[in-house]
Amino acid sequence: MVTKIKRVATLSTAAAVLLLVAVGTIGPTALFAQQNFNMFTAALSGSNEFPPVTTSATGVANFQIFPVGHQEILKYQLYLKNISGVTGAHIHNGKQGENGPVVADLYGNPTTGKINGLLTAGTLTESKLTGPLTGKTIDILVNMIRSGDAYVNVHTTQNQNGELRGQISSSA
């Protein structure tokens, strides 16, 4: 019994040393870089709208893919600054400089007050996809994002076609 405990302790120590050597040799960023492959960001501004909109509002949307069984989910957070009268926020299909259809709703609860912080956070599953992605899987949306064909658009009472926009790109 004591020999078995010593063997487990020795193997555990060896595994810890190997991990430390790996991190020390290639660095923690390289070791865990795969995680960034599943993280995306959209920097939102009025100048990204098509056509551009003059506004002091800004924002950022963060996305991260998580596997759940044999499917994927996309968690998101949408932070805004200096904006009022938000009527909706969506992911649209479209390259930079072109407008496209809504493919996923992020926010649809109109607000009249000024927003300076988190507007919404949630989880996108295939049941929440809309427009041309209705009935499709999240991996179709993820491929759209990875190919530069998706953007976040925030709509307001003042700018109903969109006040803030940002192309979704990899955070790596």
C-alpha positions in Angstrom: 0.0 0.0 0.0 2.8 2.4 0.9 4.6 1.6 -2.4 1.4 2.4 -4.3 1.0 5.8 -2.5 4.7 6.6 -3.2 4.2 5.7 -6.9 1.2 8.0 -7.2 3.0 10.8 -5.4 6.0 10.4 -7.7 3.9 10.4 -10.9 1.9 13.4 -9.7 5.2 15.3 -9.0 6.6 14.3 -12.4 3.4 15.6 -14.1 3.6 18.9 -12.3 7.3 19.3 -13.2 6.5 18.6 -16.9 3.7 21.2 -16.9 6.0 23.8 -15.3 8.7 22.9 -17.9 6.1 23.3 -20.8 4.9 26.6 -19.5 8.4 27.9 -18.9 9.6 26.7 -22.3 6.8 27.8 -24.6 5.0 30.3 -22.3 1.5 30.3 -21.0 0.1 32.3 -23.9 1.2 29.7 -26.5 0.2 26.8 -24.3 -3.4 28.2 -23.9 -3.6 30.0 -27.3 -6.3 27.6 -28.5 -8.8 29.3 -26.2 -8.5 32.5 -28.1 -9.6 30.7 -31.3 -13.0 30.6 -29.7 -13.2 34.3 -28.6 -14.5 37.2 -30.7 -14.9 40.9 -30.3 -16.7 43.7 -32.1 -15.6 47.3 -31.4 -18.7 49.5 -32.0 -18.8 53.0 -33.3 -21.0 55.2 -35.4 -18.3 55.6 -38.0 -18.6 51.9 -38.8 -22.3 52.3 -39.8 -23.0 52.2 -43.5 -23.5 55.1 -44.1 -21.6 56.5 -41.1 -23.5 58.1 -38.2 -22.2 60.9 -36.0 -22.5 60.0 -32.3 -20.4 60.1 -29.1 -21.7 56.6 -28.3 -19.3 53.6 -28.3 -19.4 50.0 -27.4 -17.9 46.5 -27.4 -19.5 43.1 -27.9 -17.7 40.0 -26.7 -18.4 36.5 -27.8 -17.1 33.1 -26.7 -17.9 29.6 -28.1 -18.5 26.8 -25.7 -19.1 23.1 -26.6 -22.2 21.6 -25.1 -22.4 17.9 -25.9 -22.3 17.6 -29.7 -23.3 21.2 -30.2 -21.9 24.7 -29.6 -23.3 27.7 -27.8 -22.2 31.3 -28.2 -22.1 33.4 -25.0 -22.1 37.1 -25.4 -21.9 40.4 -23.5 -22.7 43.8 -25.0 -21.3 46.9 -23.3 -22.3 50.5 -24.4 -21.3 54.0 -23.4 -23.1 57.4 -24.0 -26.1 56.0 -25.7 -29.9 56.5 -25.1 -33.1 55.1 -26.6 -31.7 51.7 -27.5 -34.4 49.7 -29.4 -32.5 46.6 -30.4 -29.1 44.9 -31.0 -28.5 42.2 -33.5 -25.9 40.2 -35.3 -26.2 40.9 -39.0 -24.7 39.0 -42.0 -22.5 41.3 -44.0 -19.0 42.4 -44.7 -17.6 45.7 -43.6 -19.2 48.5 -45.7 -22.3 46.5 -46.6 -25.6 46.0 -44.9 -27.2 42.6 -44.4 -30.0 40.7 -42.8 -30.4 40.0 -39.1 -29.2 36.5 -38.2 -29.4 36.6 -34.4 -31.1 38.9 -31.8 -29.0 40.1 -28.9 -31.4 42.6 -27.4 -34.9 43.6 -28.0 -36.2 45.4 -24.9 -36.4 49.1 -25.8 -35.0 51.4 -23.2 -35.2 55.2 -22.9 -32.5 55.9 -20.3 -28.8 56.5 -20.9 -26.7 53.3 -21.0 -23.1 53.4 -19.7 -22.2 49.7 -19.1 -23.6 46.3 -19.7 -26.7 46.4 -21.8 -27.2 42.7 -22.1 -25.5 39.3 -21.8 -26.8 35.9 -22.8 -26.4 32.7 -24.7 -27.1 32.1 -28.4 -28.2 28.6 -29.4 -29.5 27.4 -32.7 -33.1 28.1 -31.6 -32.3 31.8 -31.4 -31.0 32.1 -34.9 -33.2 34.1 -37.3 -33.5 35.2 -40.9 -31.3 33.2 -43.3 -29.9 31.2 -40.3 -33.4 30.0 -39.1 -33.1 26.2 -38.6 -29.3 26.3 -38.9 -26.7 25.5 -36.3 -24.4 27.8 -34.4 -21.4 26.5 -36.3 -22.8 28.2 -39.4 -22.9 31.5 -37.5 -19.4 30.9 -36.2 -18.1 30.2 -39.7 -19.7 33.4 -40.8 -18.0 35.3 -38.0 -14.6 33.7 -38.8 -14.8 34.7 -42.4 -15.5 38.3 -41.6 -19.2 38.2 -42.7 -20.9 39.2 -39.4 -21.3 42.4 -37.6 -23.1 43.7 -34.5 -25.6 46.6 -35.0 -27.2 48.6 -32.2 -30.4 50.5 -33.1 -31.8 53.5 -31.3 -34.9 55.7 -31.6 -32.6 58.5 -33.0 -30.9 56.1 -35.5 -33.3 53.4 -36.4 -31.1 51.8 -39.0 -28.2 51.6 -36.5 -26.2 54.0 -34.3 -23.3 51.7 -33.5 -21.8 49.0 -35.6 -18.7 46.7 -35.4 -17.4 43.8 -37.4 -17.0 40.7 -35.3 -13.4 39.4 -35.4 -11.1 37.0 -33.5 -9.8 38.2 -30.2 -6.5 36.4 -30.7 
